[in-house]
């Protein structure tokens, strides 16, 4: 399928689902056929705002589309995604792919059996800072991430690992590109029955290490990523979409030997990081549409979403018995 706009719908139009609908309505490669939500009033409001029909049932929406964004609460990802895949629809499911590994495996198998696209909504892959850093990343050895936010009801039905940290789990898996060999973690629940604050250390074959921190009890939002590799150090502000690359100069080691302990400017150079502008979610949706049309590979496949979920549950498992596990 190439050339013609993809007929799409959105299942679940809460705060994030609304933006899926808003963006689809303005993309030339999409024809927004409608939206559905278990709250008919919400569906009607969003439909009127973006100029599309509100369907009275999920089945009616799926019958009218070629592809669908699934933006329902995480516990419903499996049931809604499976309904879409059973009809042969291409599916973009917001992260995490599912509430359990078994459910995610079923989604991946169903998509494979139907021969359709299953994309996981790991939107940080489309962050401007990440896109700008990608050409400079080589042999990543150490990663630090901090992702904290004020408490919100949305996402609180699962542990903070599945709500927030999984963004960074997906990023480090893609940046390092090696199997995970060991996971250590600690975390506690404060305002929910699950985990609200967590830290994890993930070790990879070949020696790379990632230290991840996530909290949904902070006063302010922070999303930073720091990457160390033999060629230098990258510091990314994911919230602002900016970053810097401090790259070792070719003669850095010789300068260290000659001058002893020079200042930082003696051994590193500042390399500007640049990438094209674009709302990350819009870029994600456009990538999904291109994958549906067969124009490019899936940006974040169902298999990659499943692997991120597996590591997230290894983080949860490493916390026992200090913290309660999310539903599995």
C-alpha positions as CSV (number, residue, x, y, z in Angstrom):
1,X,0.0,0.0,0.0
2,X,1.6,3.3,-1.1
3,X,0.4,6.7,-2.0
4,X,-3.1,7.0,-0.7
5,X,-3.9,8.3,2.8
6,X,-4.4,5.7,5.5
7,X,-7.9,5.5,7.0
8,X,-7.2,5.7,10.8
9,X,-9.1,5.8,14.0
10,X,-8.3,6.4,17.7
11,X,-9.5,4.1,20.4
12,X,-9.4,5.9,23.7
13,X,-9.4,9.7,23.6
14,X,-8.3,10.8,27.1
15,X,-5.6,13.4,27.4
16,X,-3.1,11.5,25.2
17,X,-5.7,10.0,22.8
18,X,-7.0,13.5,22.1
19,X,-3.6,14.4,20.7
20,X,-3.5,11.3,18.5
21,X,-6.8,12.4,17.0
22,X,-5.8,16.0,16.7
23,X,-2.6,15.2,14.9
24,X,-4.2,12.5,12.6
25,X,-6.8,15.1,11.6
26,X,-4.1,17.4,10.3
27,X,-1.8,14.8,8.6
28,X,-2.0,14.6,4.8
29,X,-1.1,10.9,4.9
30,X,-4.1,10.1,7.2
31,X,-7.8,10.2,6.9
32,X,-9.3,10.3,10.4
33,X,-12.4,8.2,10.2
34,X,-13.4,8.6,13.8
35,X,-12.8,8.0,17.5
36,X,-14.2,5.8,20.2
37,X,-14.1,6.0,24.0
38,X,-15.9,4.1,26.8
39,X,-17.1,7.6,27.9
40,X,-19.5,8.6,25.1
41,X,-19.5,12.2,26.3
42,X,-15.7,12.5,26.1
43,X,-15.7,10.8,22.6
44,X,-18.3,13.3,21.4
45,X,-16.4,16.3,22.7
46,X,-13.1,15.2,21.1
47,X,-14.9,14.3,17.9
48,X,-16.5,17.7,17.6
49,X,-13.2,19.4,18.4
50,X,-11.2,17.6,15.7
51,X,-14.1,17.3,13.2
52,X,-14.6,13.6,13.0
53,X,-17.4,11.1,14.0
54,X,-17.6,9.5,17.4
55,X,-18.4,5.8,17.1
56,X,-20.7,4.1,19.6
57,X,-18.6,1.0,19.9
58,X,-15.1,-0.2,19.4
59,X,-16.3,-2.7,16.8
60,X,-17.9,0.0,14.7
61,X,-14.7,2.0,14.7
62,X,-12.6,-1.0,13.7
63,X,-15.0,-1.8,10.9
64,X,-14.4,1.7,9.5
65,X,-10.6,1.9,9.5
66,X,-7.4,0.3,8.1
67,X,-5.3,1.3,11.1
68,X,-5.9,2.4,14.7
69,X,-4.1,4.0,17.6
70,X,-4.8,2.3,20.9
71,X,-4.6,4.9,23.6
72,X,-6.7,3.2,26.3
73,X,-5.4,2.6,29.9
74,X,-2.7,0.0,30.0
75,X,-4.8,-2.8,31.5
76,X,-7.0,-2.6,28.3
77,X,-4.2,-2.6,25.8
78,X,-4.4,-6.3,25.2
79,X,-8.2,-6.6,24.7
80,X,-8.5,-3.6,22.4
81,X,-5.3,-4.5,20.5
82,X,-6.4,-8.1,20.0
83,X,-9.8,-6.9,18.8
84,X,-8.1,-4.7,16.2
85,X,-5.6,-7.4,15.1
86,X,-8.3,-10.0,14.8
87,X,-9.9,-7.7,12.1
88,X,-6.6,-7.4,10.3
89,X,-6.0,-3.8,11.3
90,X,-2.6,-2.2,11.6
91,X,-2.1,-1.1,15.2
92,X,-0.1,1.5,17.1
93,X,-0.3,0.8,20.9
94,X,0.9,3.3,23.4
95,X,3.6,2.2,25.8
96,X,3.8,0.0,27.6
97,X,2.7,-2.5,25.0
98,X,0.6,-4.4,27.5
99,X,0.1,-4.9,31.3
100,X,1.9,-8.3,31.3
101,X,4.5,-10.2,29.3
102,X,2.0,-12.9,28.3
103,X,-0.4,-10.2,26.9
104,X,2.4,-8.5,25.0
105,X,3.5,-11.9,23.5
106,X,-0.1,-12.5,22.4
107,X,-0.2,-9.2,20.7
108,X,3.0,-9.7,18.9
109,X,2.0,-13.2,17.8
110,X,-1.4,-12.0,16.6
111,X,0.2,-9.2,14.5
112,X,2.6,-11.6,13.0
113,X,-0.1,-14.1,12.2
114,X,-2.3,-11.4,10.6
115,X,0.6,-9.9,8.6
116,X,0.0,-6.4,9.9
117,X,2.0,-3.6,11.5
118,X,2.2,-3.5,15.3
119,X,4.1,-0.4,16.5
120,X,4.8,0.4,20.1
121,X,4.3,4.1,21.1
122,X,7.7,4.8,22.6
123,X,7.6,8.4,21.6
124,X,11.0,9.3,23.1
125,X,12.6,7.7,20.1
126,X,11.3,10.8,18.2
127,X,12.5,13.3,20.7
128,X,14.5,16.0,19.0
129,X,17.5,15.6,21.4
130,X,17.6,11.8,20.8
131,X,17.3,12.3,17.0
132,X,20.1,14.8,17.1
133,X,22.3,12.5,19.2
134,X,21.9,9.4,17.1
135,X,24.6,10.1,14.4
136,X,27.2,10.6,17.2
137,X,26.4,7.5,19.2
138,X,29.0,4.7,18.9
139,X,30.0,2.0,21.5
140,X,27.9,3.4,24.3
141,X,29.4,2.3,27.6
142,X,27.5,4.1,30.4
143,X,24.1,5.7,30.5
144,X,22.4,7.7,33.3
145,X,18.7,8.7,33.1
146,X,16.5,10.7,35.4
147,X,12.7,10.9,34.7
148,X,10.6,12.4,37.5
149,X,7.2,14.1,37.4
150,X,4.4,15.2,39.7
151,X,1.8,12.6,40.6
152,X,-1.1,12.2,38.1
153,X,-3.9,9.7,38.1
154,X,-3.1,8.8,34.4
155,X,-0.7,5.9,34.5
156,X,-1.0,5.3,38.2
157,X,-2.7,2.0,37.7
158,X,0.7,0.5,37.0
159,X,4.1,0.7,38.7
160,X,6.2,3.8,37.8
161,X,8.5,1.4,36.0
162,X,5.8,0.6,33.4
163,X,4.5,4.2,33.5
164,X,7.7,6.3,33.2
165,X,10.9,4.3,33.5
166,X,10.0,2.1,30.5
167,X,10.7,5.1,28.2
168,X,14.3,5.0,29.3
169,X,14.5,1.2,29.3
170,X,13.5,1.3,25.6
171,X,16.0,4.1,24.9
172,X,19.0,2.3,26.5
173,X,18.1,-1.0,24.8
174,X,18.2,0.8,21.5
175,X,21.3,2.8,22.2
176,X,23.4,-0.1,23.6
177,X,22.1,-2.8,21.2
178,X,23.3,-5.7,23.4
179,X,21.6,-8.4,25.5
180,X,20.8,-7.5,29.1
181,X,22.9,-9.7,31.5
182,X,21.9,-8.4,35.0
183,X,19.3,-6.2,36.5
184,X,19.4,-4.7,40.1
185,X,16.8,-2.4,41.4
186,X,15.1,-0.8,44.4
187,X,11.9,1.0,44.8
188,X,8.9,1.8,47.0
189,X,5.2,2.6,46.9
190,X,4.2,5.8,48.6
191,X,0.8,6.9,47.4
192,X,-0.3,3.8,45.3
193,X,-0.2,0.1,46.1
194,X,2.5,-0.3,43.5
195,X,6.0,1.3,43.0
196,X,6.1,5.1,42.8
197,X,9.9,5.7,43.1
198,X,12.5,3.4,41.6
199,X,16.1,3.1,40.6
200,X,17.6,0.4,38.5
201,X,21.0,-0.7,37.3
202,X,21.0,-2.6,34.0
203,X,24.2,-4.4,32.8
204,X,24.7,-5.5,29.2
205,X,26.8,-8.1,27.5
206,X,30.1,-6.4,26.6
207,X,30.1,-4.4,29.8
208,X,27.9,-1.4,29.2
209,X,25.9,-0.2,32.2
210,X,22.7,2.0,32.5
211,X,21.5,3.5,35.8
212,X,17.9,4.6,35.6
213,X,15.8,6.7,38.1
214,X,12.1,7.3,37.9
215,X,9.6,9.0,40.3
216,X,6.1,10.2,40.0
217,X,6.2,12.1,43.2
218,X,8.4,15.0,42.2
219,X,7.6,18.7,42.4
220,X,8.8,19.4,38.9
221,X,9.3,17.4,35.7
222,X,12.8,16.4,34.8
223,X,13.8,14.2,31.8
224,X,17.5,13.9,31.2
225,X,19.8,11.4,29.6
226,X,23.6,11.3,29.9
227,X,25.6,9.0,27.6
228,X,29.3,8.2,27.9
229,X,31.3,6.5,25.2
230,X,35.0,6.3,24.2
231,X,34.6,9.3,21.9
232,X,33.1,11.6,24.6
233,X,30.0,12.5,26.6
234,X,26.5,13.4,25.5
235,X,24.1,15.3,27.8
236,X,20.5,15.4,26.6
237,X,17.6,17.4,28.1
238,X,14.6,15.4,26.7
239,X,12.1,17.8,28.1
240,X,13.6,20.7,26.2
241,X,14.7,18.6,23.2
242,X,18.2,19.9,23.4
243,X,21.6,18.5,24.1
244,X,25.4,18.8,23.8
245,X,28.2,16.5,22.7
246,X,31.6,17.0,24.4
247,X,33.8,15.0,22.0
248,X,37.4,14.1,22.9
249,X,39.9,15.8,20.5
250,X,42.0,13.5,18.4
251,X,45.1,14.4,20.4
252,X,43.4,14.4,23.8
253,X,45.5,11.5,25.3
254,X,48.7,13.2,24.2
255,X,47.6,16.5,25.7
256,X,46.9,14.7,29.0
257,X,50.4,13.2,29.0
258,X,52.1,16.4,28.2
259,X,50.2,18.9,30.3
260,X,49.2,16.7,33.2
261,X,45.7,17.8,34.3
262,X,44.5,20.3,31.7
263,X,41.2,22.1,31.9
264,X,38.3,20.5,30.0
265,X,38.6,22.7,27.0
266,X,42.1,21.3,26.3
267,X,40.9,17.8,25.6
268,X,37.3,18.1,24.4
269,X,35.5,20.1,21.7
270,X,31.8,21.0,21.7
271,X,29.9,19.4,18.8
272,X,26.5,21.0,18.1
273,X,23.6,18.6,18.1
274,X,20.9,19.4,15.5
275,X,17.8,17.7,14.2
276,X,14.8,18.8,12.3
277,X,11.9,20.3,14.2
278,X,8.7,18.4,14.7
279,X,6.3,17.4,17.5
280,X,7.6,14.0,18.6
281,X,4.1,12.4,18.6
282,X,3.4,13.8,15.1
283,X,6.7,12.2,13.9
284,X,5.7,9.0,15.6
285,X,2.3,8.9,13.9
286,X,3.8,9.7,10.5
287,X,6.3,6.9,10.9
288,X,3.4,4.6,11.7
289,X,1.5,5.7,8.6
290,X,4.6,5.1,6.4
291,X,5.1,1.6,7.9
292,X,1.5,0.8,7.2
293,X,2.0,1.9,3.6
294,X,5.1,-0.3,3.3
295,X,7.4,2.7,2.8
296,X,9.7,2.0,5.7
297,X,10.3,-0.5,8.5
298,X,8.3,-0.1,11.8
299,X,10.1,2.5,13.9
300,X,9.5,0.7,17.2
301,X,8.2,-2.8,16.6
302,X,5.9,-4.9,18.8
303,X,8.9,-7.1,19.4
304,X,10.9,-4.1,20.7
305,X,8.0,-3.1,22.9
306,X,7.9,-6.6,24.2
307,X,11.6,-6.6,25.0
308,X,11.3,-3.3,26.9
309,X,8.4,-4.8,28.9
310,X,10.4,-7.9,29.7
311,X,13.2,-5.7,31.1
312,X,10.7,-3.6,33.0
313,X,9.3,-6.7,34.7
314,X,12.9,-7.8,35.5
315,X,13.3,-4.5,37.3
316,X,10.1,-5.1,39.2
317,X,11.2,-8.6,40.1
318,X,14.6,-7.4,41.3
319,X,12.7,-5.3,43.9
320,X,11.0,-8.2,45.7
321,X,10.3,-8.4,48.5
322,X,10.8,-4.7,49.2
323,X,8.0,-3.6,46.9
324,X,4.8,-4.9,45.6
325,X,4.8,-6.1,42.0
326,X,2.5,-4.7,39.4
327,X,-0.2,-7.2,38.1
328,X,1.4,-9.8,35.9
